[in-house]
Amino acid sequence: MMMRATHSIRTIATHLSREPSTVSREIARHTVDPIKEYDASLAGYRAHLTRHQPRQRPKPHPGGELLEVVVHLLRKYWSPEQISRTLKRMSPND
């Protein structure tokens, strides 16, 4: 709401006890239309929607063959590094 009074990002960050880069990223991430002003209530709604979404899907799909291989090797006490190298050797193009 301080943006409506034309405060700078640094002033807002100081007021919120945050780094200016954090405030800048938050504004960029949750501004709906770059031409319009930042709307805090709309940004909060968008943040709530995206909070529970994973950033990317997990590589081994549940029920897939790759997950079964990884689980099998983990149960044999292989390290993640060993499993990763083995999987790369098994299918280098994947």
VMD Tcl script that draws the C-alpha trace (Angstrom):
set ca {
  {0.00 0.00 0.00}
  {3.00 2.26 0.47}
  {3.56 2.11 -3.28}
  {0.41 4.15 -3.85}
  {2.10 6.95 -1.96}
  {5.07 6.55 -4.36}
  {7.60 5.29 -1.84}
  {10.71 3.64 -3.23}
  {11.37 -0.09 -2.94}
  {14.20 0.64 -0.49}
  {11.85 2.65 1.75}
  {9.26 -0.12 1.68}
  {11.93 -2.75 2.42}
  {13.26 -0.75 5.37}
  {9.73 -0.32 6.73}
  {9.09 -4.09 6.44}
  {12.58 -5.06 7.73}
  {13.32 -6.91 4.50}
  {15.98 -6.68 1.83}
  {15.14 -4.49 -1.18}
  {15.76 -7.44 -3.52}
  {13.10 -9.46 -1.68}
  {10.54 -6.71 -2.04}
  {11.44 -6.21 -5.70}
  {11.05 -9.95 -6.47}
  {7.74 -10.07 -4.63}
  {6.39 -7.13 -6.61}
  {7.59 -8.63 -9.90}
  {6.23 -12.07 -9.07}
  {2.75 -10.99 -8.01}
  {1.99 -7.98 -10.20}
  {-0.81 -9.03 -12.52}
  {-0.40 -6.41 -15.21}
  {2.88 -4.46 -15.45}
  {1.03 -1.42 -16.78}
  {-1.29 -1.24 -13.76}
  {-0.23 -0.55 -10.20}
  {0.65 -3.26 -7.71}
  {-2.48 -4.42 -5.87}
  {-1.65 -5.94 -2.47}
  {-4.93 -7.84 -2.06}
  {-4.69 -9.36 -5.54}
  {-1.01 -10.18 -4.95}
  {-1.92 -11.92 -1.69}
  {-4.56 -13.95 -3.49}
  {-2.09 -14.97 -6.21}
  {0.55 -15.86 -3.60}
  {-1.99 -18.04 -1.80}
  {-2.82 -19.87 -5.04}
  {0.80 -20.53 -5.99}
  {2.03 -21.37 -2.50}
  {0.87 -24.97 -2.61}
  {1.93 -25.72 -6.18}
  {5.22 -27.54 -6.68}
  {7.76 -25.66 -8.77}
  {8.42 -28.66 -10.95}
  {7.14 -32.20 -11.20}
  {9.26 -34.92 -9.66}
  {11.30 -36.83 -12.22}
  {10.37 -40.38 -11.17}
  {6.62 -40.60 -11.67}
  {4.70 -42.55 -9.01}
  {4.15 -46.10 -10.17}
  {6.80 -45.74 -12.87}
  {9.71 -48.06 -13.57}
  {12.31 -45.42 -12.73}
  {10.88 -44.90 -9.25}
  {10.94 -48.64 -8.62}
  {14.62 -48.80 -9.57}
  {15.49 -45.84 -7.34}
  {13.57 -47.26 -4.36}
  {15.19 -50.68 -4.89}
  {18.69 -49.17 -4.91}
  {17.94 -46.99 -1.88}
  {16.84 -50.07 0.02}
  {20.19 -51.64 -0.85}
  {21.76 -48.61 0.90}
  {23.10 -46.99 -2.27}
  {23.84 -43.29 -2.00}
  {21.92 -40.81 -4.17}
  {25.18 -40.07 -6.01}
  {25.67 -43.76 -6.84}
  {22.09 -44.06 -8.04}
  {22.40 -40.91 -10.16}
  {25.59 -42.13 -11.87}
  {24.10 -45.57 -12.49}
  {20.92 -44.15 -14.00}
  {22.96 -41.87 -16.28}
  {24.95 -44.87 -17.50}
  {21.79 -46.94 -18.02}
  {20.14 -44.32 -20.23}
  {22.52 -41.49 -21.23}
  {20.00 -39.79 -23.56}
  {17.25 -39.53 -20.95}
}
mol new
graphics top color blue
foreach p $ca { graphics top sphere $p radius 0.5 }
foreach p [lrange $ca 0 end-1] q [lrange $ca 1 end] { graphics top cylinder $p $q radius 0.2 }
display resetview
